[in-house]
Amino acid sequence: MLEDGAREPVYASGLAAGADLCAFLPQGSIEIPPMGRAMVPTGMRMALPEGYEAQVRPRSGLAAKKGITVLNTPGTVDADYRGEVKVILVNLSESPFTVNDGDRIAQMVIAPCTRAGFLKTETLDDTERGTGGFGSTGV
C-alpha cells in the first residue's frame, strides 16, 4: 500500500538486486546534522509472504559521496509487519544533509528467511577455528 504521493520501490537496472526506496515527506524536508540520525518515512506498507523478509540497505552512492548510511544495516521488515516502512538514516559526514520528498534514500532486497530450531546442549563439536573471532583468521 502506498500513501497518496508516495513512490513505489523501483529497480534502477534490469539486474539490480535492490529496489530503491524513496522518502515520503509531503510536509517538507528533513535536515540531518553531522553525526545525527533521522527516521525517514517512505509512505509504504506491505505484506510479505511467510518465509520472506525485506532487508533495508544503504545506497552506495549516498554512502560514498555524502557519508549517509542506514544505521541498522540491514534493517529487517518481517513478514508479519504491516506498519509503514521507515528508514533510519545516519549522517557520518561533517556537513548537514537534507532529505527531500522523493529522494532515493535506501534500497530494499526481498530475501527468503529460514527459521532455525534451537537446541540446548552442554557441548559443541571441535573445529579448526574453535573460539577465535574478530580477526583471528587473519587480515
A tleap script that builds the chain and sets N, CA, C and O, in Angstrom:
source leaprc.protein.ff14SB
mol = sequence {
  NMET LEU GLU ASP GLY ALA ARG GLU PRO VAL
  TYR ALA SER GLY LEU ALA ALA GLY ALA ASP
  LEU CYS ALA PHE LEU PRO GLN GLY SER ILE
  GLU ILE PRO PRO MET GLY ARG ALA MET VAL
  PRO THR GLY MET ARG MET ALA LEU PRO GLU
  GLY TYR GLU ALA GLN VAL ARG PRO ARG SER
  GLY LEU ALA ALA LYS LYS GLY ILE THR VAL
  LEU ASN THR PRO GLY THR VAL ASP ALA ASP
  TYR ARG GLY GLU VAL LYS VAL ILE LEU VAL
  ASN LEU SER GLU SER PRO PHE THR VAL ASN
  ASP GLY ASP ARG ILE ALA GLN MET VAL ILE
  ALA PRO CYS THR ARG ALA GLY PHE LEU LYS
  THR GLU THR LEU ASP ASP THR GLU ARG GLY
  THR GLY GLY PHE GLY SER THR GLY CVAL
}
set mol.1.N position { 0.839 -1.173 0.000 }
set mol.1.CA position { 0.000 0.000 0.000 }
set mol.1.C position { 0.882 1.233 0.000 }
set mol.1.O position { 1.922 1.270 0.658 }
set mol.2.N position { 0.454 2.241 -0.746 }
set mol.2.CA position { 1.189 3.497 -0.791 }
set mol.2.C position { 0.284 4.644 -0.372 }
set mol.2.O position { -0.879 4.709 -0.770 }
set mol.3.N position { 0.826 5.547 0.433 }
set mol.3.CA position { 0.124 6.785 0.735 }
set mol.3.C position { 0.020 7.591 -0.554 }
set mol.3.O position { 0.850 7.430 -1.449 }
set mol.4.N position { -0.982 8.451 -0.661 }
set mol.4.CA position { -1.105 9.314 -1.828 }
set mol.4.C position { 0.161 10.153 -1.981 }
set mol.4.O position { 0.541 10.878 -1.062 }
set mol.5.N position { 0.800 10.059 -3.119 }
set mol.5.CA position { 2.023 10.818 -3.385 }
set mol.5.C position { 3.300 10.068 -3.091 }
set mol.5.O position { 4.377 10.511 -3.490 }
set mol.6.N position { 3.210 8.941 -2.402 }
set mol.6.CA position { 4.412 8.143 -2.128 }
set mol.6.C position { 4.827 7.401 -3.389 }
set mol.6.O position { 3.996 7.089 -4.243 }
set mol.7.N position { 6.107 7.126 -3.495 }
set mol.7.CA position { 6.634 6.441 -4.674 }
set mol.7.C position { 6.864 4.962 -4.371 }
set mol.7.O position { 7.351 4.601 -3.300 }
set mol.8.N position { 6.508 4.127 -5.321 }
set mol.8.CA position { 6.724 2.701 -5.124 }
set mol.8.C position { 8.197 2.369 -5.347 }
set mol.8.O position { 8.885 3.085 -6.075 }
set mol.9.N position { 8.693 1.293 -4.730 }
set mol.9.CA position { 10.084 0.889 -4.947 }
set mol.9.C position { 10.319 0.578 -6.425 }
set mol.9.O position { 9.456 0.017 -7.100 }
set mol.10.N position { 11.502 0.952 -6.912 }
set mol.10.CA position { 11.840 0.752 -8.324 }
set mol.10.C position { 13.255 0.190 -8.417 }
set mol.10.O position { 14.173 0.665 -7.749 }
set mol.11.N position { 13.411 -0.828 -9.259 }
set mol.11.CA position { 14.749 -1.353 -9.558 }
set mol.11.C position { 15.381 -0.438 -10.599 }
set mol.11.O position { 14.796 -0.208 -11.658 }
set mol.12.N position { 16.579 0.091 -10.308 }
set mol.12.CA position { 17.221 1.075 -11.187 }
set mol.12.C position { 17.793 0.462 -12.459 }
set mol.12.O position { 18.036 1.171 -13.435 }
set mol.13.N position { 18.010 -0.852 -12.454 }
set mol.13.CA position { 18.509 -1.507 -13.661 }
set mol.13.C position { 17.909 -2.904 -13.754 }
set mol.13.O position { 17.300 -3.400 -12.806 }
set mol.14.N position { 18.092 -3.523 -14.903 }
set mol.14.CA position { 17.500 -4.823 -15.151 }
set mol.14.C position { 17.993 -5.933 -14.254 }
set mol.14.O position { 17.276 -6.909 -14.035 }
set mol.15.N position { 19.198 -5.812 -13.727 }
set mol.15.CA position { 19.753 -6.861 -12.864 }
set mol.15.C position { 19.976 -6.400 -11.425 }
set mol.15.O position { 20.657 -7.077 -10.655 }
set mol.16.N position { 19.414 -5.272 -11.067 }
set mol.16.CA position { 19.570 -4.758 -9.700 }
set mol.16.C position { 18.929 -5.714 -8.702 }
set mol.16.O position { 17.814 -6.188 -8.919 }
set mol.17.N position { 19.635 -5.996 -7.606 }
set mol.17.CA position { 19.102 -6.850 -6.541 }
set mol.17.C position { 18.189 -6.066 -5.612 }
set mol.17.O position { 17.227 -6.610 -5.069 }
set mol.18.N position { 18.496 -4.781 -5.431 }
set mol.18.CA position { 17.729 -3.946 -4.519 }
set mol.18.C position { 16.877 -2.936 -5.260 }
set mol.18.O position { 17.301 -2.368 -6.266 }
set mol.19.N position { 15.674 -2.717 -4.756 }
set mol.19.CA position { 14.779 -1.697 -5.295 }
set mol.19.C position { 14.941 -0.433 -4.455 }
set mol.19.O position { 14.965 -0.502 -3.226 }
set mol.20.N position { 15.051 0.708 -5.109 }
set mol.20.CA position { 15.238 1.978 -4.405 }
set mol.20.C position { 13.988 2.353 -3.616 }
set mol.20.O position { 12.868 2.253 -4.115 }
set mol.21.N position { 14.202 2.787 -2.372 }
set mol.21.CA position { 13.140 3.326 -1.524 }
set mol.21.C position { 13.275 4.838 -1.506 }
set mol.21.O position { 14.383 5.367 -1.419 }
set mol.22.N position { 12.154 5.530 -1.587 }
set mol.22.CA position { 12.157 6.991 -1.619 }
set mol.22.C position { 11.537 7.573 -0.355 }
set mol.22.O position { 10.643 6.984 0.253 }
set mol.23.N position { 12.035 8.741 0.020 }
set mol.23.CA position { 11.481 9.468 1.162 }
set mol.23.C position { 10.081 9.952 0.827 }
set mol.23.O position { 9.811 10.368 -0.300 }
set mol.24.N position { 9.195 9.896 1.810 }
set mol.24.CA position { 7.841 10.433 1.678 }
set mol.24.C position { 7.708 11.561 2.693 }
set mol.24.O position { 7.414 11.332 3.867 }
set mol.25.N position { 7.930 12.779 2.217 }
set mol.25.CA position { 7.939 13.952 3.089 }
set mol.25.C position { 7.067 15.061 2.496 }
set mol.25.O position { 7.579 16.118 2.130 }
set mol.26.N position { 5.760 14.831 2.398 }
set mol.26.CA position { 4.897 15.841 1.781 }
set mol.26.C position { 4.840 17.153 2.563 }
set mol.26.O position { 4.468 18.185 2.004 }
set mol.27.N position { 5.201 17.130 3.843 }
set mol.27.CA position { 5.160 18.341 4.667 }
set mol.27.C position { 6.453 19.153 4.589 }
set mol.27.O position { 6.518 20.255 5.134 }
set mol.28.N position { 7.484 18.626 3.919 }
set mol.28.CA position { 8.751 19.343 3.826 }
set mol.28.C position { 9.932 18.424 4.006 }
set mol.28.O position { 9.765 17.213 4.149 }
set mol.29.N position { 11.114 18.979 4.000 }
set mol.29.CA position { 12.352 18.203 4.074 }
set mol.29.C position { 12.775 17.953 5.522 }
set mol.29.O position { 12.233 18.535 6.461 }
set mol.30.N position { 13.758 17.069 5.666 }
set mol.30.CA position { 14.379 16.773 6.966 }
set mol.30.C position { 15.864 17.063 6.821 }
set mol.30.O position { 16.495 16.616 5.864 }
set mol.31.N position { 16.424 17.812 7.768 }
set mol.31.CA position { 17.870 18.039 7.771 }
set mol.31.C position { 18.502 17.169 8.851 }
set mol.31.O position { 18.096 17.199 10.013 }
set mol.32.N position { 19.504 16.394 8.442 }
set mol.32.CA position { 20.220 15.532 9.386 }
set mol.32.C position { 21.568 16.190 9.659 }
set mol.32.O position { 22.378 16.329 8.743 }
set mol.33.N position { 21.821 16.593 10.890 }
set mol.33.CA position { 23.092 17.248 11.197 }
set mol.33.C position { 24.245 16.246 11.181 }
set mol.33.O position { 24.011 15.038 11.229 }
set mol.34.N position { 25.483 16.728 11.113 }
set mol.34.CA position { 26.627 15.820 11.192 }
set mol.34.C position { 26.516 14.937 12.441 }
set mol.34.O position { 26.234 15.426 13.535 }
set mol.35.N position { 26.739 13.651 12.263 }
set mol.35.CA position { 26.660 12.639 13.307 }
set mol.35.C position { 25.243 12.484 13.871 }
set mol.35.O position { 25.055 11.859 14.916 }
set mol.36.N position { 24.261 13.044 13.190 }
set mol.36.CA position { 22.871 12.920 13.613 }
set mol.36.C position { 22.174 11.812 12.845 }
set mol.36.O position { 22.731 11.244 11.905 }
set mol.37.N position { 20.959 11.512 13.252 }
set mol.37.CA position { 20.178 10.470 12.584 }
set mol.37.C position { 18.724 10.916 12.499 }
set mol.37.O position { 18.278 11.787 13.245 }
set mol.38.N position { 18.000 10.300 11.576 }
set mol.38.CA position { 16.579 10.608 11.411 }
set mol.38.C position { 15.861 9.367 10.908 }
set mol.38.O position { 16.415 8.589 10.132 }
set mol.39.N position { 14.624 9.187 11.355 }
set mol.39.CA position { 13.785 8.111 10.854 }
set mol.39.C position { 12.940 8.705 9.726 }
set mol.39.O position { 12.068 9.542 9.961 }
set mol.40.N position { 13.214 8.260 8.503 }
set mol.40.CA position { 12.605 8.853 7.323 }
set mol.40.C position { 11.476 7.944 6.822 }
set mol.40.O position { 11.714 6.772 6.532 }
set mol.41.N position { 10.253 8.473 6.720 }
set mol.41.CA position { 9.133 7.669 6.229 }
set mol.41.C position { 9.224 7.432 4.720 }
set mol.41.O position { 9.808 8.227 3.984 }
set mol.42.N position { 8.630 6.316 4.278 }
set mol.42.CA position { 8.567 6.008 2.844 }
set mol.42.C position { 7.140 6.069 2.316 }
set mol.42.O position { 6.935 6.075 1.102 }
set mol.43.N position { 6.150 6.113 3.205 }
set mol.43.CA position { 4.757 6.118 2.780 }
set mol.43.C position { 4.290 4.769 2.263 }
set mol.43.O position { 3.245 4.677 1.620 }
set mol.44.N position { 5.061 3.717 2.539 }
set mol.44.CA position { 4.755 2.388 2.013 }
set mol.44.C position { 4.543 1.391 3.145 }
set mol.44.O position { 5.278 1.380 4.133 }
set mol.45.N position { 3.519 0.555 2.979 }
set mol.45.CA position { 3.301 -0.607 3.843 }
set mol.45.C position { 3.179 -1.803 2.924 }
set mol.45.O position { 2.780 -1.662 1.768 }
set mol.46.N position { 3.520 -2.986 3.429 }
set mol.46.CA position { 3.472 -4.166 2.569 }
set mol.46.C position { 3.172 -5.417 3.367 }
set mol.46.O position { 3.260 -5.433 4.595 }
set mol.47.N position { 2.818 -6.459 2.644 }
set mol.47.CA position { 2.590 -7.780 3.218 }
set mol.47.C position { 3.486 -8.749 2.463 }
set mol.47.O position { 3.271 -9.022 1.282 }
set mol.48.N position { 4.478 -9.258 3.150 }
set mol.48.CA position { 5.389 -10.239 2.553 }
set mol.48.C position { 4.847 -11.641 2.796 }
set mol.48.O position { 4.168 -11.878 3.795 }
set mol.49.N position { 5.139 -12.567 1.897 }
set mol.49.CA position { 4.720 -13.951 2.143 }
set mol.49.C position { 5.510 -14.565 3.293 }
set mol.49.O position { 6.644 -14.167 3.562 }
set mol.50.N position { 4.913 -15.522 3.956 }
set mol.50.CA position { 5.602 -16.248 5.024 }
set mol.50.C position { 6.887 -16.844 4.463 }
set mol.50.O position { 6.898 -17.383 3.357 }
set mol.51.N position { 7.962 -16.746 5.225 }
set mol.51.CA position { 9.247 -17.280 4.797 }
set mol.51.C position { 10.118 -16.264 4.077 }
set mol.51.O position { 11.176 -16.616 3.556 }
set mol.52.N position { 9.679 -14.989 4.040 }
set mol.52.CA position { 10.448 -13.928 3.389 }
set mol.52.C position { 10.618 -12.743 4.331 }
set mol.52.O position { 9.839 -12.557 5.266 }
set mol.53.N position { 11.635 -11.959 4.072 }
set mol.53.CA position { 11.875 -10.705 4.768 }
set mol.53.C position { 12.266 -9.661 3.734 }
set mol.53.O position { 12.674 -10.001 2.623 }
set mol.54.N position { 12.144 -8.399 4.098 }
set mol.54.CA position { 12.688 -7.318 3.288 }
set mol.54.C position { 13.865 -6.741 4.058 }
set mol.54.O position { 13.734 -6.384 5.229 }
set mol.55.N position { 15.010 -6.652 3.400 }
set mol.55.CA position { 16.204 -6.077 4.014 }
set mol.55.C position { 16.383 -4.658 3.483 }
set mol.55.O position { 16.455 -4.448 2.273 }
set mol.56.N position { 16.455 -3.682 4.392 }
set mol.56.CA position { 16.669 -2.287 4.016 }
set mol.56.C position { 18.153 -1.995 4.165 }
set mol.56.O position { 18.726 -2.126 5.247 }
set mol.57.N position { 18.764 -1.596 3.054 }
set mol.57.CA position { 20.218 -1.410 2.999 }
set mol.57.C position { 20.562 -0.009 2.506 }
set mol.57.O position { 19.724 0.667 1.910 }
set mol.58.N position { 21.799 0.426 2.758 }
set mol.58.CA position { 22.219 1.742 2.262 }
set mol.58.C position { 22.329 1.762 0.741 }
set mol.58.O position { 22.476 0.717 0.107 }
set mol.59.N position { 22.259 2.940 0.171 }
set mol.59.CA position { 22.590 3.147 -1.236 }
set mol.59.C position { 24.069 3.510 -1.283 }
set mol.59.O position { 24.510 4.420 -0.581 }
set mol.60.N position { 24.822 2.814 -2.092 }
set mol.60.CA position { 26.275 3.006 -2.104 }
set mol.60.C position { 26.670 4.422 -2.494 }
set mol.60.O position { 27.644 4.951 -1.960 }
set mol.61.N position { 25.943 5.046 -3.409 }
set mol.61.CA position { 26.274 6.408 -3.817 }
set mol.61.C position { 26.133 7.404 -2.680 }
set mol.61.O position { 26.991 8.272 -2.514 }
set mol.62.N position { 25.060 7.299 -1.885 }
set mol.62.CA position { 24.889 8.193 -0.740 }
set mol.62.C position { 25.992 7.983 0.286 }
set mol.62.O position { 26.502 8.942 0.866 }
set mol.63.N position { 26.355 6.733 0.505 }
set mol.63.CA position { 27.399 6.435 1.488 }
set mol.63.C position { 28.748 6.973 1.022 }
set mol.63.O position { 29.455 7.623 1.793 }
set mol.64.N position { 29.112 6.709 -0.234 }
set mol.64.CA position { 30.425 7.101 -0.743 }
set mol.64.C position { 30.550 8.602 -0.945 }
set mol.64.O position { 31.584 9.189 -0.627 }
set mol.65.N position { 29.508 9.223 -1.469 }
set mol.65.CA position { 29.597 10.645 -1.832 }
set mol.65.C position { 29.193 11.589 -0.710 }
set mol.65.O position { 29.712 12.702 -0.624 }
set mol.66.N position { 28.274 11.161 0.150 }
set mol.66.CA position { 27.714 12.073 1.156 }
set mol.66.C position { 27.907 11.620 2.596 }
set mol.66.O position { 27.643 12.396 3.515 }
set mol.67.N position { 28.360 10.384 2.825 }
set mol.67.CA position { 28.517 9.885 4.191 }
set mol.67.C position { 27.201 9.532 4.854 }
set mol.67.O position { 27.108 9.526 6.082 }
set mol.68.N position { 26.168 9.234 4.050 }
set mol.68.CA position { 24.841 8.908 4.572 }
set mol.68.C position { 24.633 7.404 4.436 }
set mol.68.O position { 24.811 6.841 3.356 }
set mol.69.N position { 24.257 6.758 5.533 }
set mol.69.CA position { 24.050 5.315 5.500 }
set mol.69.C position { 22.842 4.948 6.359 }
set mol.69.O position { 22.291 5.788 7.071 }
set mol.70.N position { 22.445 3.694 6.279 }
set mol.70.CA position { 21.350 3.172 7.096 }
set mol.70.C position { 21.950 2.689 8.410 }
set mol.70.O position { 22.875 1.876 8.417 }
set mol.71.N position { 21.425 3.187 9.506 }
set mol.71.CA position { 22.030 2.932 10.812 }
set mol.71.C position { 21.983 1.467 11.225 }
set mol.71.O position { 22.976 0.948 11.735 }
set mol.72.N position { 20.883 0.802 11.023 }
set mol.72.CA position { 20.738 -0.594 11.458 }
set mol.72.C position { 20.826 -1.531 10.258 }
set mol.72.O position { 19.905 -2.301 9.988 }
set mol.73.N position { 21.927 -1.454 9.557 }
set mol.73.CA position { 22.090 -2.200 8.311 }
set mol.73.C position { 22.349 -3.673 8.551 }
set mol.73.O position { 23.202 -3.987 9.380 }
set mol.74.N position { 21.673 -4.601 7.883 }
set mol.74.CA position { 20.439 -4.292 7.175 }
set mol.74.C position { 19.269 -4.239 8.139 }
set mol.74.O position { 19.183 -5.027 9.082 }
set mol.75.N position { 18.386 -3.313 7.892 }
set mol.75.CA position { 17.135 -3.282 8.658 }
set mol.75.C position { 16.237 -4.393 8.138 }
set mol.75.O position { 16.198 -4.642 6.933 }
set mol.76.N position { 15.532 -5.046 9.006 }
set mol.76.CA position { 14.670 -6.159 8.608 }
set mol.76.C position { 13.206 -5.773 8.740 }
set mol.76.O position { 12.772 -5.267 9.775 }
set mol.77.N position { 12.447 -6.023 7.666 }
set mol.77.CA position { 10.993 -5.904 7.711 }
set mol.77.C position { 10.466 -7.335 7.724 }
set mol.77.O position { 10.639 -8.075 6.755 }
set mol.78.N position { 9.821 -7.722 8.823 }
set mol.78.CA position { 9.314 -9.080 8.989 }
set mol.78.C position { 8.037 -9.291 8.182 }
set mol.78.O position { 7.322 -8.339 7.871 }
set mol.79.N position { 7.764 -10.543 7.849 }
set mol.79.CA position { 6.587 -10.891 7.050 }
set mol.79.C position { 5.275 -10.542 7.754 }
set mol.79.O position { 4.260 -10.346 7.087 }
set mol.80.N position { 5.275 -10.462 9.072 }
set mol.80.CA position { 4.032 -10.141 9.779 }
set mol.80.C position { 3.894 -8.662 10.138 }
set mol.80.O position { 2.928 -8.283 10.801 }
set mol.81.N position { 4.835 -7.822 9.715 }
set mol.81.CA position { 4.767 -6.380 9.987 }
set mol.81.C position { 3.879 -5.705 8.954 }
set mol.81.O position { 4.029 -5.945 7.756 }
set mol.82.N position { 2.963 -4.869 9.402 }
set mol.82.CA position { 2.047 -4.189 8.497 }
set mol.82.C position { 2.116 -2.667 8.603 }
set mol.82.O position { 1.328 -1.967 7.966 }
set mol.83.N position { 3.042 -2.154 9.394 }
set mol.83.CA position { 3.182 -0.710 9.529 }
set mol.83.C position { 3.990 -0.106 8.386 }
set mol.83.O position { 4.461 -0.815 7.497 }
set mol.84.N position { 4.140 1.209 8.423 }
set mol.84.CA position { 4.896 1.919 7.400 }
set mol.84.C position { 6.378 1.554 7.483 }
set mol.84.O position { 6.951 1.469 8.569 }
set mol.85.N position { 6.979 1.344 6.330 }
set mol.85.CA position { 8.424 1.110 6.271 }
set mol.85.C position { 9.108 2.461 6.441 }
set mol.85.O position { 8.858 3.398 5.682 }
set mol.86.N position { 9.973 2.549 7.446 }
set mol.86.CA position { 10.753 3.768 7.692 }
set mol.86.C position { 12.225 3.398 7.665 }
set mol.86.O position { 12.595 2.263 7.966 }
set mol.87.N position { 13.050 4.348 7.307 }
set mol.87.CA position { 14.485 4.115 7.161 }
set mol.87.C position { 15.231 5.005 8.148 }
set mol.87.O position { 15.048 6.223 8.159 }
set mol.88.N position { 16.080 4.386 8.982 }
set mol.88.CA position { 16.886 5.166 9.928 }
set mol.88.C position { 18.184 5.549 9.222 }
set mol.88.O position { 19.070 4.715 9.032 }
set mol.89.N position { 18.284 6.828 8.835 }
set mol.89.CA position { 19.498 7.323 8.190 }
set mol.89.C position { 20.396 7.978 9.211 }
set mol.89.O position { 19.918 8.613 10.151 }
set mol.90.N position { 21.708 7.825 9.032 }
set mol.90.CA position { 22.688 8.483 9.884 }
set mol.90.C position { 23.646 9.248 8.978 }
set mol.90.O position { 24.037 8.768 7.914 }
set mol.91.N position { 24.011 10.438 9.419 }
set mol.91.CA position { 24.920 11.304 8.678 }
set mol.91.C position { 26.298 11.214 9.314 }
set mol.91.O position { 26.531 11.775 10.384 }
set mol.92.N position { 27.206 10.514 8.662 }
set mol.92.CA position { 28.561 10.344 9.181 }
set mol.92.C position { 29.531 11.380 8.616 }
set mol.92.O position { 30.742 11.277 8.813 }
set mol.93.N position { 29.000 12.365 7.923 }
set mol.93.CA position { 29.844 13.401 7.329 }
set mol.93.C position { 29.995 14.586 8.286 }
set mol.93.O position { 29.459 14.579 9.394 }
set mol.94.N position { 30.729 15.594 7.840 }
set mol.94.CA position { 30.941 16.805 8.634 }
set mol.94.C position { 29.993 17.926 8.220 }
set mol.94.O position { 30.090 19.040 8.736 }
set mol.95.N position { 29.075 17.641 7.290 }
set mol.95.CA position { 28.143 18.657 6.796 }
set mol.95.C position { 26.704 18.197 6.996 }
set mol.95.O position { 26.433 16.998 6.939 }
set mol.96.N position { 25.777 19.122 7.229 }
set mol.96.CA position { 24.367 18.742 7.299 }
set mol.96.C position { 23.928 18.140 5.974 }
set mol.96.O position { 24.463 18.474 4.917 }
set mol.97.N position { 22.936 17.238 6.045 }
set mol.97.CA position { 22.399 16.599 4.842 }
set mol.97.C position { 20.894 16.769 4.844 }
set mol.97.O position { 20.236 16.491 5.847 }
set mol.98.N position { 20.343 17.223 3.728 }
set mol.98.CA position { 18.908 17.444 3.619 }
set mol.98.C position { 18.264 16.320 2.814 }
set mol.98.O position { 18.709 15.993 1.713 }
set mol.99.N position { 17.211 15.738 3.379 }
set mol.99.CA position { 16.413 14.727 2.691 }
set mol.99.C position { 15.133 15.410 2.230 }
set mol.99.O position { 14.407 15.993 3.035 }
set mol.100.N position { 14.862 15.335 0.933 }
set mol.100.CA position { 13.666 15.936 0.351 }
set mol.100.C position { 12.666 14.864 -0.050 }
set mol.100.O position { 13.028 13.702 -0.233 }
set mol.101.N position { 11.415 15.260 -0.184 }
set mol.101.CA position { 10.378 14.353 -0.632 }
set mol.101.C position { 10.774 13.744 -1.974 }
set mol.101.O position { 11.145 14.461 -2.904 }
set mol.102.N position { 10.693 12.421 -2.067 }
set mol.102.CA position { 11.015 11.723 -3.313 }
set mol.102.C position { 12.459 11.315 -3.474 }
set mol.102.O position { 12.781 10.576 -4.404 }
set mol.103.N position { 13.354 11.775 -2.592 }
set mol.103.CA position { 14.763 11.372 -2.686 }
set mol.103.C position { 14.901 9.868 -2.490 }
set mol.103.O position { 14.228 9.277 -1.645 }
set mol.104.N position { 15.783 9.253 -3.282 }
set mol.104.CA position { 16.098 7.841 -3.075 }
set mol.104.C position { 17.022 7.749 -1.863 }
set mol.104.O position { 18.123 8.298 -1.878 }
set mol.105.N position { 16.579 7.060 -0.821 }
set mol.105.CA position { 17.297 7.079 0.451 }
set mol.105.C position { 17.896 5.747 0.856 }
set mol.105.O position { 18.795 5.711 1.696 }
set mol.106.N position { 17.425 4.653 0.283 }
set mol.106.CA position { 17.900 3.321 0.664 }
set mol.106.C position { 17.485 2.358 -0.429 }
set mol.106.O position { 16.821 2.739 -1.393 }
set mol.107.N position { 17.882 1.112 -0.272 }
set mol.107.CA position { 17.412 0.080 -1.188 }
set mol.107.C position { 16.869 -1.085 -0.372 }
set mol.107.O position { 17.268 -1.307 0.771 }
set mol.108.N position { 15.951 -1.822 -0.987 }
set mol.108.CA position { 15.295 -2.923 -0.308 }
set mol.108.C position { 15.480 -4.196 -1.119 }
set mol.108.O position { 15.213 -4.237 -2.320 }
set mol.109.N position { 15.947 -5.239 -0.427 }
set mol.109.CA position { 16.125 -6.551 -1.036 }
set mol.109.C position { 15.142 -7.509 -0.370 }
set mol.109.O position { 15.106 -7.616 0.856 }
set mol.110.N position { 14.351 -8.199 -1.173 }
set mol.110.CA position { 13.434 -9.218 -0.662 }
set mol.110.C position { 14.183 -10.544 -0.678 }
set mol.110.O position { 14.730 -10.932 -1.709 }
set mol.111.N position { 14.213 -11.242 0.455 }
set mol.111.CA position { 15.017 -12.459 0.560 }
set mol.111.C position { 14.273 -13.531 1.346 }
set mol.111.O position { 13.492 -13.225 2.247 }
set mol.112.N position { 14.527 -14.808 0.990 }
set mol.112.CA position { 13.959 -15.887 1.805 }
set mol.112.C position { 14.585 -15.876 3.189 }
set mol.112.O position { 15.742 -15.490 3.359 }
set mol.113.N position { 13.823 -16.294 4.153 }
set mol.113.CA position { 14.278 -16.264 5.547 }
set mol.113.C position { 13.934 -17.598 6.200 }
set mol.113.O position { 12.765 -17.973 6.288 }
set mol.114.N position { 14.951 -18.304 6.652 }
set mol.114.CA position { 14.756 -19.600 7.285 }
set mol.114.C position { 14.740 -19.439 8.799 }
set mol.114.O position { 15.607 -18.780 9.372 }
set mol.115.N position { 13.757 -20.040 9.433 }
set mol.115.CA position { 13.708 -20.032 10.902 }
set mol.115.C position { 14.370 -21.306 11.401 }
set mol.115.O position { 14.075 -22.406 10.932 }
set mol.116.N position { 15.258 -21.137 12.349 }
set mol.116.CA position { 16.009 -22.269 12.903 }
set mol.116.C position { 15.309 -22.809 14.140 }
set mol.116.O position { 14.545 -22.107 14.802 }
set mol.117.N position { 15.584 -24.054 14.431 }
set mol.117.CA position { 15.180 -24.639 15.697 }
set mol.117.C position { 16.392 -24.598 16.628 }
set mol.117.O position { 17.506 -24.889 16.194 }
set mol.118.N position { 16.197 -24.247 17.877 }
set mol.118.CA position { 17.302 -24.112 18.822 }
set mol.118.C position { 17.270 -25.257 19.826 }
set mol.118.O position { 16.225 -25.571 20.395 }
set mol.119.N position { 18.431 -25.877 20.037 }
set mol.119.CA position { 18.558 -26.976 20.976 }
set mol.119.C position { 19.559 -26.602 22.061 }
set mol.119.O position { 20.655 -26.121 21.771 }
set mol.120.N position { 19.178 -26.824 23.290 }
set mol.120.CA position { 20.083 -26.586 24.411 }
set mol.120.C position { 21.043 -27.764 24.507 }
set mol.120.O position { 20.631 -28.922 24.429 }
set mol.121.N position { 22.338 -27.456 24.679 }
set mol.121.CA position { 23.342 -28.513 24.785 }
set mol.121.C position { 24.425 -28.099 25.775 }
set mol.121.O position { 24.565 -26.921 26.102 }
set mol.122.N position { 25.179 -29.074 26.244 }
set mol.122.CA position { 26.274 -28.818 27.170 }
set mol.122.C position { 27.623 -28.810 26.464 }
set mol.122.O position { 28.605 -28.328 27.027 }
set mol.123.N position { 27.693 -29.342 25.226 }
set mol.123.CA position { 28.961 -29.415 24.496 }
set mol.123.C position { 28.746 -29.047 23.029 }
set mol.123.O position { 27.639 -29.140 22.499 }
set mol.124.N position { 29.832 -28.631 22.395 }
set mol.124.CA position { 29.847 -28.350 20.959 }
set mol.124.C position { 30.969 -29.144 20.327 }
set mol.124.O position { 31.954 -29.470 20.989 }
set mol.125.N position { 30.823 -29.462 19.029 }
set mol.125.CA position { 31.898 -30.178 18.348 }
set mol.125.C position { 33.096 -29.252 18.156 }
set mol.125.O position { 32.939 -28.033 18.094 }
set mol.126.N position { 34.292 -29.833 18.062 }
set mol.126.CA position { 35.519 -29.064 17.853 }
set mol.126.C position { 35.661 -28.719 16.373 }
set mol.126.O position { 35.267 -29.488 15.497 }
set mol.127.N position { 36.236 -27.536 16.118 }
set mol.127.CA position { 36.564 -27.124 14.753 }
set mol.127.C position { 37.973 -26.564 14.733 }
set mol.127.O position { 38.539 -26.276 15.787 }
set mol.128.N position { 38.541 -26.406 13.560 }
set mol.128.CA position { 39.882 -25.833 13.445 }
set mol.128.C position { 39.899 -24.408 13.992 }
set mol.128.O position { 40.869 -24.003 14.634 }
set mol.129.N position { 38.850 -23.657 13.748 }
set mol.129.CA position { 38.780 -22.258 14.197 }
set mol.129.C position { 38.547 -22.161 15.700 }
set mol.129.O position { 39.110 -21.290 16.363 }
set mol.130.N position { 37.733 -23.038 16.229 }
set mol.130.CA position { 37.446 -23.014 17.667 }
set mol.130.C position { 36.717 -21.753 18.082 }
set mol.130.O position { 35.721 -21.376 17.465 }
set mol.131.N position { 37.212 -21.093 19.133 }
set mol.131.CA position { 36.551 -19.916 19.663 }
set mol.131.C position { 37.110 -18.611 19.095 }
set mol.131.O position { 36.715 -17.530 19.530 }
set mol.132.N position { 38.020 -18.702 18.134 }
set mol.132.CA position { 38.619 -17.496 17.556 }
set mol.132.C position { 37.610 -16.674 16.780 }
set mol.132.O position { 36.815 -17.218 16.014 }
set mol.133.N position { 37.641 -15.368 16.975 }
set mol.133.CA position { 36.750 -14.463 16.270 }
set mol.133.C position { 37.376 -13.086 16.148 }
set mol.133.O position { 38.494 -12.876 16.620 }
set mol.134.N position { 36.694 -12.165 15.539 }
set mol.134.CA position { 37.128 -10.770 15.436 }
set mol.134.C position { 38.541 -10.647 14.871 }
set mol.134.O position { 39.423 -10.052 15.492 }
set mol.135.N position { 38.741 -11.218 13.686 }
set mol.135.CA position { 40.034 -11.086 13.017 }
set mol.135.C position { 41.010 -12.209 13.316 }
set mol.135.O position { 42.161 -12.141 12.885 }
set mol.136.N position { 40.593 -13.238 14.038 }
set mol.136.CA position { 41.516 -14.296 14.428 }
set mol.136.C position { 41.988 -15.138 13.249 }
set mol.136.O position { 42.995 -15.838 13.361 }
set mol.137.N position { 41.275 -15.084 12.108 }
set mol.137.CA position { 41.681 -15.896 10.956 }
set mol.137.C position { 42.595 -15.119 10.010 }
set mol.137.O position { 42.965 -15.634 8.955 }
set mol.138.N position { 42.963 -13.891 10.369 }
set mol.138.CA position { 43.880 -13.111 9.546 }
set mol.138.C position { 43.236 -11.823 9.077 }
set mol.138.O position { 42.091 -11.513 9.404 }
set mol.139.N position { 44.023 -11.075 8.287 }
set mol.139.CA position { 43.565 -9.764 7.811 }
set mol.139.C position { 42.654 -9.929 6.627 }
set mol.139.O position { 42.164 -8.940 6.082 }
savepdb mol mol.pdb
quit
